[in-house]
């Protein structure tokens, strides 16, 4: 997953340390997220997005190698029957 946190920090003239302090994490956490070495929880991603006046999907970009929520028809046909119930997956 790629991020645009550094770009959005620059727009707000924030250092990693300032962003980290504002959202209650360490500078090392922000650095790891920016470098793609750590994927934040949904809660943390939301706090970052809110502080940077952005949306989560503007800050975090999937490059196609990560597991995505939702399944294609081809993927569903390969799933065991007990996973094919509508309540068990998101389309």
GIWO-V257964 format. One record per run of one state. SS is the DSSP state (2 for helix, 1 for strand, 0 for the rest). FROM is the first residue (numbers start at 1). LEN is the number of residues. If there is no record, write none. Layout:
BEGIN
((SS | FROM | LEN) (SS | FROM | LEN))
END
This chain:
BEGIN
((0 | 1 | 1) (1 | 2 | 2) (0 | 4 | 1) (2 | 5 | 7) (0 | 12 | 4) (2 | 16 | 8) (0 | 24 | 3) (2 | 27 | 8) (0 | 35 | 7) (2 | 42 | 10) (0 | 52 | 4) (2 | 56 | 4) (1 | 60 | 2) (0 | 62 | 11) (2 | 73 | 6) (0 | 79 | 2) (2 | 81 | 3) (0 | 84 | 2) (2 | 86 | 3) (0 | 89 | 3))
END
